[in-house]
Amino acid sequence: MKKLTNILYWVAMVGLVFWFAYTKGWILANFKSIDAKTALTLLENDNNVSLLDVRTIPEYKEGHLRDATLIPVDALANNLSMLKNVKNKKIIVYCRSGSRSIVASRILEKNGFTPLNVNGGIIQLIGAKVEIVK
């Protein structure tokens, strides 16, 4: 019985580590993650990028990046048509800290888009001196 308990414990631990790594986008991610400085460089120098904010409406109203399209992550799967004009562009995806943007990037990639997830979200973007508008 003790051996079975140990096996179940380790299976649960491996499952937990796998789940954590998946939610962080460290494994099974078919999209790129970029840091804030890379995102800023792309926004300044690449005409083939678009910007998607997947935070909530109140978060967006507190401040967002100029020209960002707001589609909260919970509504993204049902509102992909809002992005039809940028289907052939890379989409820089950000949230507050980088977790919701991973979920959004998975949705986008699954539907034929090319997401670039911003590690650290708007927190890191602000640290990189991005211009915030209200």
C-alpha positions, 0 to 999 in steps of 0.5 A: 500500500505504501508503494502505491501511495508513493507512486500516486504521489509522484504521478501527481507531482509530475502532473503538477509540474507539467501543468505549471510549465504548460500554463507558463508557456514553457512547454507545448507552446507553438508561439514565440514569447518575447521580452518587453524590449523586443516588443518595443523594437518590433512596434517601432521598426516592423510594419507587419505587427499588430498589438492586442491587449487581452486584459479586462476593460477596467484594466485597459481604461487605466492605461494601455499601449497606443493603437492596441486592440482590446479583446479580453482573453475570456472573449477572444475565442468568440471575437476572432473576427475582430482580428481578420484584418491582421491575420497575416501580421504578427500579433504582439499579445500582452496582459498585466503580467504575462499569464493571460497572454499565454492563454490568448496566444494559444487561442490565436495560434490554434486559429491560424494567427501568429502571436508573439507573447510578451513575457511579463505583460504591461508590467515589463513594458512599463519598465521598458519605458513604453508610452501608456495612453488612457 
